[in-house]
């Protein structure tokens, strides 16, 4: 079965399309994407409780306005009733965004619009979780969000 192709330019006069220009363009784009290094970021407690997270890894990659993050951290054992808030994202969110919990407590992790804050929420009720709710928990979060232009 033939592959349907979009119209391309006969860039080398051979009567075929995409042999030089299009392949060079494609390789350049792939090279630029593959060459984007992951950057470190530091999750911090912004709940007001003064907690110190134990962070195993926290990185992000930005391509245009799209930011992909990953964090592996341990919440300290505590009995603080303040709403948990993890700050320090590399860029604010352009709108409401969510992250996936890939390990540990299955909650919803919401990035507040126009902030660099992640709010852990109860997956059933949507209510904010307290620091005490996450006491001693391992959090492994991954997701992609859009930053403002």
N, CA, C and O atoms as CSV, one atom per row, in Angstrom:
chain,resi,resn,atom,element,x,y,z
A,1,UNK,N,N,0.842,-1.168,0.000
A,1,UNK,CA,C,0.000,0.000,0.000
A,1,UNK,C,C,0.887,1.231,0.000
A,1,UNK,O,O,1.832,1.320,0.784
A,2,UNK,N,N,0.593,2.168,-0.863
A,2,UNK,CA,C,1.404,3.376,-0.994
A,2,UNK,C,C,1.188,4.295,0.200
A,2,UNK,O,O,0.109,4.333,0.790
A,3,UNK,N,N,2.221,5.022,0.535
A,3,UNK,CA,C,2.149,6.009,1.612
A,3,UNK,C,C,1.711,7.333,1.019
A,3,UNK,O,O,2.304,7.806,0.050
A,4,UNK,N,N,0.690,7.929,1.583
A,4,UNK,CA,C,0.226,9.229,1.129
A,4,UNK,C,C,1.185,10.287,1.638
A,4,UNK,O,O,1.480,10.334,2.833
A,5,UNK,N,N,1.671,11.130,0.756
A,5,UNK,CA,C,2.632,12.161,1.124
A,5,UNK,C,C,2.040,13.526,0.838
A,5,UNK,O,O,1.232,13.699,-0.074
A,6,UNK,N,N,2.458,14.482,1.631
A,6,UNK,CA,C,2.044,15.856,1.378
A,6,UNK,C,C,2.923,16.441,0.280
A,6,UNK,O,O,3.994,15.905,-0.005
A,7,UNK,N,N,2.488,17.526,-0.333
A,7,UNK,CA,C,3.236,18.178,-1.388
A,7,UNK,C,C,4.556,18.700,-0.835
A,7,UNK,O,O,4.588,19.376,0.193
A,8,UNK,N,N,5.644,18.377,-1.530
A,8,UNK,CA,C,6.958,18.848,-1.133
A,8,UNK,C,C,7.654,19.461,-2.344
A,8,UNK,O,O,7.171,19.349,-3.471
A,9,UNK,N,N,8.749,20.083,-2.113
A,9,UNK,CA,C,9.487,20.790,-3.146
A,9,UNK,C,C,10.484,19.856,-3.824
A,9,UNK,O,O,11.171,19.086,-3.154
A,10,UNK,N,N,10.564,19.924,-5.178
A,10,UNK,CA,C,11.617,19.224,-5.918
A,10,UNK,C,C,12.875,20.069,-5.750
A,10,UNK,O,O,13.167,20.932,-6.577
A,11,UNK,N,N,13.610,19.817,-4.682
A,11,UNK,CA,C,14.693,20.715,-4.293
A,11,UNK,C,C,16.036,20.421,-4.950
A,11,UNK,O,O,16.973,21.205,-4.807
A,12,UNK,N,N,16.146,19.304,-5.669
A,12,UNK,CA,C,17.433,19.013,-6.305
A,12,UNK,C,C,17.317,18.758,-7.808
A,12,UNK,O,O,18.291,18.355,-8.444
A,13,UNK,N,N,16.123,18.991,-8.383
A,13,UNK,CA,C,15.932,18.834,-9.822
A,13,UNK,C,C,15.845,17.395,-10.281
A,13,UNK,O,O,15.902,17.135,-11.483
A,14,UNK,N,N,15.708,16.453,-9.367
A,14,UNK,CA,C,15.684,15.033,-9.732
A,14,UNK,C,C,14.293,14.529,-10.112
A,14,UNK,O,O,14.138,13.378,-10.520
A,15,UNK,N,N,13.284,15.388,-9.977
A,15,UNK,CA,C,11.919,14.956,-10.269
A,15,UNK,C,C,11.251,14.285,-9.078
A,15,UNK,O,O,10.095,13.869,-9.163
A,16,UNK,N,N,11.972,14.178,-7.973
A,16,UNK,CA,C,11.393,13.631,-6.746
A,16,UNK,C,C,11.349,14.754,-5.713
A,16,UNK,O,O,11.927,15.822,-5.915
A,17,UNK,N,N,10.683,14.508,-4.645
A,17,UNK,CA,C,10.548,15.567,-3.650
A,17,UNK,C,C,11.223,15.200,-2.345
A,17,UNK,O,O,11.304,14.028,-1.975
A,18,UNK,N,N,11.700,16.209,-1.664
A,18,UNK,CA,C,12.194,16.036,-0.313
A,18,UNK,C,C,13.531,15.347,-0.178
A,18,UNK,O,O,13.872,14.903,0.919
A,19,UNK,N,N,14.302,15.237,-1.241
A,19,UNK,CA,C,15.536,14.474,-1.140
A,19,UNK,C,C,16.647,15.203,-0.397
A,19,UNK,O,O,17.459,14.564,0.271
A,20,UNK,N,N,16.699,16.514,-0.499
A,20,UNK,CA,C,17.754,17.269,0.178
A,20,UNK,C,C,17.164,18.212,1.220
A,20,UNK,O,O,17.411,18.061,2.417
A,21,UNK,N,N,16.389,19.175,0.761
A,21,UNK,CA,C,15.868,20.222,1.630
A,21,UNK,C,C,15.002,19.660,2.756
A,21,UNK,O,O,15.216,19.975,3.927
A,22,UNK,N,N,14.032,18.834,2.400
A,22,UNK,CA,C,13.114,18.336,3.417
A,22,UNK,C,C,13.812,17.414,4.409
A,22,UNK,O,O,13.539,17.491,5.607
A,23,UNK,N,N,14.704,16.544,3.943
A,23,UNK,CA,C,15.431,15.673,4.847
A,23,UNK,C,C,16.346,16.491,5.756
A,23,UNK,O,O,16.440,16.204,6.949
A,24,UNK,N,N,17.010,17.486,5.221
A,24,UNK,CA,C,17.886,18.333,6.039
A,24,UNK,C,C,17.070,19.064,7.099
A,24,UNK,O,O,17.497,19.180,8.247
A,25,UNK,N,N,15.902,19.554,6.712
A,25,UNK,CA,C,15.036,20.261,7.665
A,25,UNK,C,C,14.601,19.314,8.775
A,25,UNK,O,O,14.650,19.665,9.954
A,26,UNK,N,N,14.173,18.107,8.394
A,26,UNK,CA,C,13.715,17.131,9.365
A,26,UNK,C,C,14.841,16.751,10.327
A,26,UNK,O,O,14.630,16.703,11.539
A,27,UNK,N,N,16.024,16.482,9.799
A,27,UNK,CA,C,17.155,16.120,10.648
A,27,UNK,C,C,17.540,17.266,11.579
A,27,UNK,O,O,17.932,17.032,12.722
A,28,UNK,N,N,17.429,18.500,11.095
A,28,UNK,CA,C,17.728,19.657,11.938
A,28,UNK,C,C,16.750,19.746,13.107
A,28,UNK,O,O,17.155,19.980,14.246
A,29,UNK,N,N,15.464,19.559,12.822
A,29,UNK,CA,C,14.452,19.609,13.884
A,29,UNK,C,C,14.688,18.501,14.893
A,29,UNK,O,O,14.689,18.757,16.097
A,30,UNK,N,N,14.888,17.270,14.427
A,30,UNK,CA,C,15.151,16.156,15.342
A,30,UNK,C,C,16.401,16.422,16.175
A,30,UNK,O,O,16.422,16.159,17.378
A,31,UNK,N,N,17.433,16.940,15.535
A,31,UNK,CA,C,18.667,17.243,16.254
A,31,UNK,C,C,18.458,18.283,17.339
A,31,UNK,O,O,19.017,18.172,18.430
A,32,UNK,N,N,17.656,19.291,17.041
A,32,UNK,CA,C,17.387,20.337,18.045
A,32,UNK,C,C,16.606,19.773,19.224
A,32,UNK,O,O,16.906,20.093,20.374
A,33,UNK,N,N,15.609,18.939,18.952
A,33,UNK,CA,C,14.815,18.354,20.035
A,33,UNK,C,C,15.683,17.411,20.867
A,33,UNK,O,O,15.674,17.483,22.096
A,34,UNK,N,N,16.431,16.531,20.206
A,34,UNK,CA,C,17.282,15.586,20.929
A,34,UNK,C,C,18.372,16.289,21.722
A,34,UNK,O,O,18.845,15.760,22.728
A,35,UNK,N,N,18.773,17.471,21.282
A,35,UNK,CA,C,19.854,18.191,21.941
A,35,UNK,C,C,19.424,19.048,23.115
A,35,UNK,O,O,20.263,19.691,23.744
A,36,UNK,N,N,18.139,19.072,23.425
A,36,UNK,CA,C,17.665,19.885,24.544
A,36,UNK,C,C,17.958,19.143,25.839
A,36,UNK,O,O,17.399,18.073,26.080
A,37,UNK,N,N,18.818,19.695,26.666
A,37,UNK,CA,C,19.170,18.979,27.901
A,37,UNK,C,C,18.112,19.163,28.986
A,37,UNK,O,O,17.439,20.191,29.054
A,38,UNK,N,N,17.985,18.154,29.821
A,38,UNK,CA,C,17.130,18.272,31.000
A,38,UNK,C,C,17.817,19.210,31.987
A,38,UNK,O,O,19.038,19.172,32.140
A,39,UNK,N,N,17.041,20.040,32.645
A,39,UNK,CA,C,17.550,20.993,33.624
A,39,UNK,C,C,17.018,20.622,35.007
A,39,UNK,O,O,15.927,20.068,35.137
A,40,UNK,N,N,17.789,20.930,36.015
A,40,UNK,CA,C,17.356,20.660,37.389
A,40,UNK,C,C,16.461,21.787,37.895
A,40,UNK,O,O,16.608,22.937,37.483
A,41,UNK,N,N,15.540,21.452,38.782
A,41,UNK,CA,C,14.765,22.452,39.519
A,41,UNK,C,C,14.653,21.963,40.948
A,41,UNK,O,O,14.875,20.783,41.220
A,42,UNK,N,N,14.313,22.852,41.860
A,42,UNK,CA,C,14.296,22.500,43.277
A,42,UNK,C,C,12.902,22.667,43.866
A,42,UNK,O,O,12.442,23.794,44.046
A,43,UNK,N,N,12.216,21.555,44.172
A,43,UNK,CA,C,10.920,21.644,44.844
A,43,UNK,C,C,11.107,22.189,46.268
A,43,UNK,O,O,11.997,21.757,47.001
A,44,UNK,N,N,10.260,23.133,46.636
A,44,UNK,CA,C,10.330,23.731,47.974
A,44,UNK,C,C,8.939,23.772,48.598
A,44,UNK,O,O,7.928,23.803,47.897
A,45,UNK,N,N,8.910,23.771,49.911
A,45,UNK,CA,C,7.641,23.890,50.635
A,45,UNK,C,C,7.219,25.353,50.640
A,45,UNK,O,O,7.957,26.213,51.120
A,46,UNK,N,N,6.044,25.636,50.111
A,46,UNK,CA,C,5.504,26.997,50.149
A,46,UNK,C,C,4.175,27.034,50.902
A,46,UNK,O,O,3.373,27.951,50.727
A,47,UNK,N,N,3.956,26.015,51.749
A,47,UNK,CA,C,2.717,25.946,52.534
A,47,UNK,C,C,2.779,26.832,53.773
A,47,UNK,O,O,1.758,27.094,54.410
A,48,UNK,N,N,3.982,27.291,54.111
A,48,UNK,CA,C,4.161,28.077,55.322
A,48,UNK,C,C,4.583,27.241,56.513
A,48,UNK,O,O,4.802,27.774,57.601
A,49,UNK,N,N,4.702,25.921,56.314
A,49,UNK,CA,C,5.053,25.029,57.420
A,49,UNK,C,C,6.564,24.892,57.611
A,49,UNK,O,O,7.012,24.356,58.624
A,50,UNK,N,N,7.349,25.370,56.651
A,50,UNK,CA,C,8.801,25.277,56.765
A,50,UNK,C,C,9.340,23.860,56.650
A,50,UNK,O,O,10.356,23.538,57.267
A,51,UNK,N,N,8.681,23.007,55.871
A,51,UNK,CA,C,9.117,21.624,55.720
A,51,UNK,C,C,10.319,21.533,54.784
A,51,UNK,O,O,10.474,22.347,53.873
A,52,UNK,N,N,11.162,20.536,55.018
A,52,UNK,CA,C,12.299,20.259,54.140
A,52,UNK,C,C,12.033,18.943,53.416
A,52,UNK,O,O,11.917,17.892,54.045
A,53,UNK,N,N,11.937,19.009,52.094
A,53,UNK,CA,C,11.712,17.818,51.298
A,53,UNK,C,C,13.040,17.107,51.063
A,53,UNK,O,O,14.088,17.745,50.964
A,54,UNK,N,N,12.986,15.788,50.975
A,54,UNK,CA,C,14.146,15.013,50.551
A,54,UNK,C,C,13.912,14.705,49.069
A,54,UNK,O,O,13.057,13.891,48.721
A,55,UNK,N,N,14.681,15.363,48.209
A,55,UNK,CA,C,14.476,15.256,46.768
A,55,UNK,C,C,15.544,14.338,46.168
A,55,UNK,O,O,16.740,14.612,46.261
A,56,UNK,N,N,15.089,13.250,45.555
A,56,UNK,CA,C,15.998,12.328,44.879
A,56,UNK,C,C,16.349,12.854,43.496
A,56,UNK,O,O,17.508,12.817,43.083
A,57,UNK,N,N,15.338,13.346,42.782
A,57,UNK,CA,C,15.568,13.948,41.467
A,57,UNK,C,C,14.424,14.897,41.144
A,57,UNK,O,O,13.279,14.683,41.544
A,58,UNK,N,N,14.759,15.938,40.420
A,58,UNK,CA,C,13.756,16.892,39.923
A,58,UNK,C,C,14.339,17.529,38.668
A,58,UNK,O,O,15.353,18.224,38.730
A,59,UNK,N,N,13.696,17.290,37.534
A,59,UNK,CA,C,14.204,17.840,36.282
A,59,UNK,C,C,13.055,18.320,35.409
A,59,UNK,O,O,11.895,17.960,35.613
A,60,UNK,N,N,13.411,19.139,34.436
A,60,UNK,CA,C,12.437,19.605,33.456
A,60,UNK,C,C,13.110,19.764,32.106
A,60,UNK,O,O,14.328,19.917,32.013
A,61,UNK,N,N,12.290,19.723,31.055
A,61,UNK,CA,C,12.716,20.018,29.697
A,61,UNK,C,C,11.697,20.987,29.129
A,61,UNK,O,O,10.491,20.766,29.243
A,62,UNK,N,N,12.178,22.058,28.518
A,62,UNK,CA,C,11.284,23.047,27.919
A,62,UNK,C,C,11.481,23.054,26.411
A,62,UNK,O,O,12.604,23.170,25.919
A,63,UNK,N,N,10.369,22.926,25.681
A,63,UNK,CA,C,10.373,23.078,24.231
A,63,UNK,C,C,9.287,24.097,23.916
A,63,UNK,O,O,8.097,23.797,24.012
A,64,UNK,N,N,9.697,25.287,23.545
A,64,UNK,CA,C,8.735,26.361,23.333
A,64,UNK,C,C,8.036,26.684,24.645
A,64,UNK,O,O,8.692,26.934,25.656
A,65,UNK,N,N,6.708,26.679,24.631
A,65,UNK,CA,C,5.931,26.948,25.840
A,65,UNK,C,C,5.613,25.680,26.622
A,65,UNK,O,O,5.028,25.752,27.704
A,66,UNK,N,N,5.988,24.523,26.092
A,66,UNK,CA,C,5.692,23.251,26.733
A,66,UNK,C,C,6.821,22.880,27.693
A,66,UNK,O,O,7.992,22.866,27.314
A,67,UNK,N,N,6.456,22.583,28.932
A,67,UNK,CA,C,7.422,22.213,29.956
A,67,UNK,C,C,7.044,20.828,30.491
A,67,UNK,O,O,5.926,20.622,30.962
A,68,UNK,N,N,7.974,19.897,30.415
A,68,UNK,CA,C,7.777,18.563,30.968
A,68,UNK,C,C,8.610,18.461,32.234
A,68,UNK,O,O,9.801,18.769,32.234
A,69,UNK,N,N,7.970,18.024,33.318
A,69,UNK,CA,C,8.692,17.918,34.586
A,69,UNK,C,C,8.589,16.513,35.145
A,69,UNK,O,O,7.692,15.744,34.801
A,70,UNK,N,N,9.533,16.204,36.015
A,70,UNK,CA,C,9.544,14.950,36.751
A,70,UNK,C,C,10.157,15.240,38.105
A,70,UNK,O,O,11.150,15.962,38.201
A,71,UNK,N,N,9.576,14.685,39.143
A,71,UNK,CA,C,10.142,14.857,40.485
A,71,UNK,C,C,9.949,13.571,41.276
A,71,UNK,O,O,8.900,12.930,41.203
A,72,UNK,N,N,10.964,13.211,42.022
A,72,UNK,CA,C,10.930,12.070,42.924
A,72,UNK,C,C,11.365,12.607,44.277
A,72,UNK,O,O,12.523,12.987,44.450
A,73,UNK,N,N,10.447,12.642,45.237
A,73,UNK,CA,C,10.754,13.260,46.529
A,73,UNK,C,C,10.037,12.555,47.669
A,73,UNK,O,O,9.094,11.793,47.460
A,74,UNK,N,N,10.498,12.824,48.857
A,74,UNK,CA,C,9.929,12.272,50.078
A,74,UNK,C,C,9.408,13.424,50.930
A,74,UNK,O,O,10.136,14.372,51.224
A,75,UNK,N,N,8.139,13.330,51.324
A,75,UNK,CA,C,7.591,14.309,52.256
A,75,UNK,C,C,8.092,13.959,53.658
A,75,UNK,O,O,8.166,12.782,54.011
A,76,UNK,N,N,8.434,14.963,54.454
A,76,UNK,CA,C,8.890,14.662,55.807
A,76,UNK,C,C,7.724,14.211,56.690
A,76,UNK,O,O,6.574,14.575,56.448
A,77,UNK,N,N,8.030,13.426,57.700
A,77,UNK,CA,C,7.020,13.037,58.684
A,77,UNK,C,C,6.649,14.295,59.452
A,77,UNK,O,O,7.522,14.984,59.981
A,78,UNK,N,N,5.347,14.597,59.516
A,78,UNK,CA,C,4.886,15.819,60.174
A,78,UNK,C,C,3.417,15.697,60.537
A,78,UNK,O,O,2.727,14.789,60.074
A,79,UNK,N,N,2.948,16.611,61.362
A,79,UNK,CA,C,1.530,16.643,61.741
A,79,UNK,C,C,0.928,18.012,61.417
A,79,UNK,O,O,-0.075,18.410,62.009
A,80,UNK,N,N,1.547,18.730,60.471
A,80,UNK,CA,C,1.119,20.078,60.126
A,80,UNK,C,C,-0.181,20.054,59.333
A,80,UNK,O,O,-0.295,19.321,58.351
A,81,UNK,N,N,-1.167,20.855,59.753
A,81,UNK,CA,C,-2.476,20.877,59.120
A,81,UNK,C,C,-2.617,21.838,57.955
A,81,UNK,O,O,-3.687,21.905,57.351
A,82,UNK,N,N,-1.560,22.594,57.613
A,82,UNK,CA,C,-1.648,23.525,56.476
A,82,UNK,C,C,-1.795,22.741,55.175
A,82,UNK,O,O,-1.312,21.616,55.057
A,83,UNK,N,N,-2.473,23.355,54.198
A,83,UNK,CA,C,-2.614,22.733,52.882
A,83,UNK,C,C,-1.248,22.577,52.242
A,83,UNK,O,O,-0.489,23.540,52.142
A,84,UNK,N,N,-0.937,21.364,51.808
A,84,UNK,CA,C,0.361,21.092,51.181
A,84,UNK,C,C,0.497,21.882,49.887
A,84,UNK,O,O,-0.436,21.946,49.087
A,85,UNK,N,N,1.655,22.476,49.690
A,85,UNK,CA,C,1.956,23.228,48.476
A,85,UNK,C,C,3.432,23.028,48.148
A,85,UNK,O,O,4.314,23.318,48.956
A,86,UNK,N,N,3.673,22.525,46.943
A,86,UNK,CA,C,5.040,22.298,46.484
A,86,UNK,C,C,5.362,23.388,45.466
A,86,UNK,O,O,4.742,23.450,44.404
A,87,UNK,N,N,6.309,24.228,45.781
A,87,UNK,CA,C,6.669,25.336,44.904
A,87,UNK,C,C,8.001,25.101,44.226
A,87,UNK,O,O,8.639,24.061,44.395
A,88,UNK,N,N,8.405,26.101,43.450
A,88,UNK,CA,C,9.705,26.066,42.811
A,88,UNK,C,C,9.700,25.588,41.377
A,88,UNK,O,O,10.769,25.382,40.802
A,89,UNK,N,N,8.511,25.399,40.763
A,89,UNK,CA,C,8.498,24.998,39.360
A,89,UNK,C,C,9.320,25.993,38.545
A,89,UNK,O,O,9.386,27.169,38.904
A,90,UNK,N,N,9.942,25.553,37.466
A,90,UNK,CA,C,10.809,26.442,36.694
A,90,UNK,C,C,10.072,27.590,36.003
A,90,UNK,O,O,10.668,28.635,35.747
A,91,UNK,N,N,8.791,27.410,35.700
A,91,UNK,CA,C,7.985,28.444,35.039
A,91,UNK,C,C,6.575,28.374,35.600
A,91,UNK,O,O,6.135,27.300,36.010
A,92,UNK,N,N,5.855,29.490,35.628
A,92,UNK,CA,C,4.451,29.431,36.039
A,92,UNK,C,C,3.615,28.719,34.974
A,92,UNK,O,O,4.003,28.654,33.807
A,93,UNK,N,N,2.481,28.194,35.386
A,93,UNK,CA,C,1.555,27.588,34.442
A,93,UNK,C,C,0.726,28.664,33.754
A,93,UNK,O,O,0.363,29.664,34.375
A,94,UNK,N,N,0.426,28.463,32.473
A,94,UNK,CA,C,-0.393,29.424,31.729
A,94,UNK,C,C,-1.860,29.301,32.123
A,94,UNK,O,O,-2.617,30.264,32.000
A,95,UNK,N,N,-2.257,28.157,32.582
A,95,UNK,CA,C,-3.631,27.901,32.997
A,95,UNK,C,C,-3.621,26.717,33.931
A,95,UNK,O,O,-2.558,26.285,34.378
A,96,UNK,N,N,-4.783,26.190,34.229
A,96,UNK,CA,C,-4.854,25.025,35.112
A,96,UNK,C,C,-4.218,23.826,34.414
A,96,UNK,O,O,-4.548,23.520,33.268
A,97,UNK,N,N,-3.317,23.159,35.101
A,97,UNK,CA,C,-2.604,22.007,34.562
A,97,UNK,C,C,-2.560,20.919,35.613
A,97,UNK,O,O,-2.672,21.208,36.805
A,98,UNK,N,N,-2.400,19.684,35.199
A,98,UNK,CA,C,-2.302,18.583,36.149
A,98,UNK,C,C,-1.084,17.723,35.901
A,98,UNK,O,O,-0.521,17.723,34.807
A,99,UNK,N,N,-0.685,16.997,36.913
A,99,UNK,CA,C,0.438,16.078,36.823
A,99,UNK,C,C,-0.044,14.688,37.180
A,99,UNK,O,O,-1.083,14.525,37.820
A,100,UNK,N,N,0.708,13.698,36.769
A,100,UNK,CA,C,0.391,12.319,37.113
A,100,UNK,C,C,1.204,11.892,38.315
A,100,UNK,O,O,2.382,12.228,38.437
A,101,UNK,N,N,0.566,11.149,39.197
A,101,UNK,CA,C,1.269,10.505,40.294
A,101,UNK,C,C,1.618,9.113,39.806
A,101,UNK,O,O,0.732,8.304,39.530
A,102,UNK,N,N,2.905,8.836,39.699
A,102,UNK,CA,C,3.299,7.559,39.128
A,102,UNK,C,C,3.739,6.547,40.176
A,102,UNK,O,O,4.160,5.440,39.841
A,103,UNK,N,N,3.640,6.926,41.433
A,103,UNK,CA,C,4.054,6.036,42.504
A,103,UNK,C,C,3.497,6.581,43.807
A,103,UNK,O,O,3.228,7.778,43.917
A,104,UNK,N,N,3.326,5.730,44.773
A,104,UNK,CA,C,2.917,6.199,46.094
A,104,UNK,C,C,1.444,6.530,46.159
A,104,UNK,O,O,0.628,5.870,45.517
A,105,UNK,N,N,1.096,7.545,46.928
A,105,UNK,CA,C,-0.284,7.937,47.156
A,105,UNK,C,C,-0.889,8.445,45.848
A,105,UNK,O,O,-0.335,9.335,45.205
A,106,UNK,N,N,-2.024,7.874,45.463
A,106,UNK,CA,C,-2.674,8.270,44.217
A,106,UNK,C,C,-3.589,9.456,44.470
A,106,UNK,O,O,-4.727,9.298,44.912
A,107,UNK,N,N,-3.085,10.623,44.188
A,107,UNK,CA,C,-3.838,11.865,44.332
A,107,UNK,C,C,-3.805,12.610,43.015
A,107,UNK,O,O,-3.231,12.139,42.033
A,108,UNK,N,N,-4.416,13.757,43.003
A,108,UNK,CA,C,-4.363,14.653,41.860
A,108,UNK,C,C,-3.360,15.744,42.216
A,108,UNK,O,O,-3.350,16.232,43.347
A,109,UNK,N,N,-2.528,16.125,41.274
A,109,UNK,CA,C,-1.558,17.197,41.509
A,109,UNK,C,C,-1.833,18.291,40.501
A,109,UNK,O,O,-1.679,18.095,39.295
A,110,UNK,N,N,-2.237,19.433,40.999
A,110,UNK,CA,C,-2.731,20.534,40.187
A,110,UNK,C,C,-1.733,21.692,40.213
A,110,UNK,O,O,-1.292,22.113,41.282
A,111,UNK,N,N,-1.382,22.202,39.038
A,111,UNK,CA,C,-0.535,23.392,38.963
A,111,UNK,C,C,-1.457,24.598,38.859
A,111,UNK,O,O,-2.248,24.713,37.923
A,112,UNK,N,N,-1.344,25.488,39.829
A,112,UNK,CA,C,-2.188,26.679,39.836
A,112,UNK,C,C,-1.800,27.599,38.690
A,112,UNK,O,O,-0.615,27.801,38.423
A,113,UNK,N,N,-2.799,28.157,38.010
A,113,UNK,CA,C,-2.551,29.098,36.924
A,113,UNK,C,C,-1.757,30.296,37.428
A,113,UNK,O,O,-2.006,30.807,38.519
A,114,UNK,N,N,-0.803,30.732,36.620
A,114,UNK,CA,C,0.030,31.919,36.869
A,114,UNK,C,C,0.905,31.795,38.120
A,114,UNK,O,O,1.363,32.805,38.654
A,115,UNK,N,N,1.142,30.561,38.591
A,115,UNK,CA,C,2.024,30.343,39.736
A,115,UNK,C,C,3.014,29.235,39.408
A,115,UNK,O,O,2.902,28.568,38.380
A,116,UNK,N,N,3.979,29.051,40.294
A,116,UNK,CA,C,4.930,27.949,40.187
A,116,UNK,C,C,4.669,26.929,41.288
A,116,UNK,O,O,5.598,26.311,41.807
A,117,UNK,N,N,3.382,26.758,41.646
A,117,UNK,CA,C,2.977,25.926,42.785
A,117,UNK,C,C,2.166,24.715,42.335
A,117,UNK,O,O,1.279,24.818,41.488
A,118,UNK,N,N,2.495,23.559,42.929
A,118,UNK,CA,C,1.745,22.323,42.737
A,118,UNK,C,C,0.902,22.101,43.993
A,118,UNK,O,O,1.427,22.108,45.106
A,119,UNK,N,N,-0.405,21.903,43.810
A,119,UNK,CA,C,-1.302,21.604,44.926
A,119,UNK,C,C,-1.706,20.137,44.887
A,119,UNK,O,O,-2.340,19.710,43.922
A,120,UNK,N,N,-1.360,19.349,45.904
A,120,UNK,CA,C,-1.851,17.977,45.984
A,120,UNK,C,C,-3.319,17.984,46.418
A,120,UNK,O,O,-3.673,18.608,47.418
A,121,UNK,N,N,-4.170,17.285,45.658
A,121,UNK,CA,C,-5.599,17.238,45.936
A,121,UNK,C,C,-6.054,15.796,46.110
A,121,UNK,O,O,-5.483,14.885,45.511
A,122,UNK,N,N,-7.068,15.590,46.916
A,122,UNK,CA,C,-7.671,14.279,47.092
A,122,UNK,C,C,-8.317,13.872,45.769
A,122,UNK,O,O,-9.106,14.628,45.203
A,123,UNK,N,N,-7.983,12.678,45.277
A,123,UNK,CA,C,-8.478,12.227,43.979
A,123,UNK,C,C,-9.989,12.020,43.962
A,123,UNK,O,O,-10.603,12.107,42.899
A,124,UNK,N,N,-10.597,11.751,45.100
A,124,UNK,CA,C,-12.035,11.499,45.169
A,124,UNK,C,C,-12.827,12.789,45.348
A,124,UNK,O,O,-13.819,13.013,44.654
A,125,UNK,N,N,-12.389,13.637,46.280
A,125,UNK,CA,C,-13.166,14.829,46.621
A,125,UNK,C,C,-12.663,16.102,45.945
A,125,UNK,O,O,-13.414,17.069,45.814
A,126,UNK,N,N,-11.409,16.113,45.518
A,126,UNK,CA,C,-10.827,17.328,44.947
A,126,UNK,C,C,-10.362,18.325,45.996
A,126,UNK,O,O,-9.872,19.400,45.650
A,127,UNK,N,N,-10.508,17.987,47.275
A,127,UNK,CA,C,-10.097,18.891,48.363
A,127,UNK,C,C,-8.578,18.887,48.496
A,127,UNK,O,O,-7.914,17.882,48.243
A,128,UNK,N,N,-8.049,20.037,48.900
A,128,UNK,CA,C,-6.618,20.139,49.142
A,128,UNK,C,C,-6.174,19.221,50.269
A,128,UNK,O,O,-6.871,19.083,51.275
A,129,UNK,N,N,-5.021,18.595,50.104
A,129,UNK,CA,C,-4.470,17.728,51.138
A,129,UNK,C,C,-3.554,18.527,52.049
A,129,UNK,O,O,-2.860,19.440,51.603
A,130,UNK,N,N,-3.557,18.181,53.308
A,130,UNK,CA,C,-2.669,18.855,54.255
A,130,UNK,C,C,-1.291,18.213,54.208
A,130,UNK,O,O,-1.114,17.120,53.670
A,131,UNK,N,N,-0.333,18.904,54.776
A,131,UNK,CA,C,1.007,18.333,54.904
A,131,UNK,C,C,0.943,17.030,55.688
A,131,UNK,O,O,1.641,16.071,55.358
A,132,UNK,N,N,0.096,16.988,56.741
A,132,UNK,CA,C,-0.051,15.777,57.547
A,132,UNK,C,C,-0.598,14.614,56.719
A,132,UNK,O,O,-0.211,13.467,56.939
A,133,UNK,N,N,-1.505,14.901,55.759
A,133,UNK,CA,C,-2.033,13.846,54.889
A,133,UNK,C,C,-0.931,13.166,54.080
A,133,UNK,O,O,-1.026,11.979,53.770
A,134,UNK,N,N,0.110,13.919,53.741
A,134,UNK,CA,C,1.205,13.399,52.929
A,134,UNK,C,C,2.435,13.031,53.765
A,134,UNK,O,O,3.490,12.709,53.218
A,135,UNK,N,N,2.293,13.079,55.072
A,135,UNK,CA,C,3.406,12.822,55.986
A,135,UNK,C,C,4.124,11.508,55.672
A,135,UNK,O,O,3.513,10.439,55.662
A,136,UNK,N,N,5.432,11.608,55.418
A,136,UNK,CA,C,6.255,10.439,55.172
A,136,UNK,C,C,6.062,9.774,53.819
A,136,UNK,O,O,6.663,8.731,53.564
A,137,UNK,N,N,5.242,10.345,52.946
A,137,UNK,CA,C,4.937,9.722,51.655
A,137,UNK,C,C,6.030,9.999,50.620
A,137,UNK,O,O,6.628,11.074,50.593
A,138,UNK,N,N,6.269,9.007,49.779
A,138,UNK,CA,C,7.121,9.186,48.599
A,138,UNK,C,C,6.244,9.699,47.477
A,138,UNK,O,O,5.176,9.144,47.223
A,139,UNK,N,N,6.676,10.740,46.810
A,139,UNK,CA,C,5.932,11.297,45.682
A,139,UNK,C,C,6.802,11.205,44.438
A,139,UNK,O,O,7.929,11.700,44.422
A,140,UNK,N,N,6.279,10.576,43.405
A,140,UNK,CA,C,6.933,10.542,42.097
A,140,UNK,C,C,5.911,11.104,41.129
A,140,UNK,O,O,4.900,10.462,40.844
A,141,UNK,N,N,6.168,12.293,40.625
A,141,UNK,CA,C,5.219,12.995,39.769
A,141,UNK,C,C,5.840,13.258,38.408
A,141,UNK,O,O,7.036,13.532,38.303
A,142,UNK,N,N,5.034,13.173,37.381
A,142,UNK,CA,C,5.497,13.467,36.039
A,142,UNK,C,C,4.357,14.107,35.270
A,142,UNK,O,O,3.194,13.750,35.458
A,143,UNK,N,N,4.685,15.035,34.421
A,143,UNK,CA,C,3.650,15.648,33.608
A,143,UNK,C,C,4.190,16.760,32.735
A,143,UNK,O,O,5.364,17.126,32.801
A,144,UNK,N,N,3.304,17.280,31.925
A,144,UNK,CA,C,3.632,18.348,31.010
A,144,UNK,C,C,2.640,19.479,31.213
A,144,UNK,O,O,1.441,19.247,31.367
A,145,UNK,N,N,3.150,20.708,31.213
A,145,UNK,CA,C,2.257,21.846,31.331
A,145,UNK,C,C,2.694,22.941,30.362
A,145,UNK,O,O,3.787,22.898,29.797
A,146,UNK,N,N,1.830,23.904,30.189
A,146,UNK,CA,C,2.095,25.019,29.280
A,146,UNK,C,C,2.418,26.252,30.097
A,146,UNK,O,O,1.682,26.595,31.023
A,147,UNK,N,N,3.505,26.920,29.767
A,147,UNK,CA,C,3.874,28.163,30.439
A,147,UNK,C,C,3.395,29.339,29.601
A,147,UNK,O,O,3.141,29.184,28.406
A,148,UNK,N,N,3.267,30.516,30.215
A,148,UNK,CA,C,2.847,31.690,29.445
A,148,UNK,C,C,3.866,32.033,28.352
A,148,UNK,O,O,5.056,31.749,28.488
A,149,UNK,N,N,3.386,32.641,27.283
A,149,UNK,CA,C,4.275,33.053,26.172
A,149,UNK,C,C,5.181,34.180,26.616
A,149,UNK,O,O,5.996,34.662,25.830
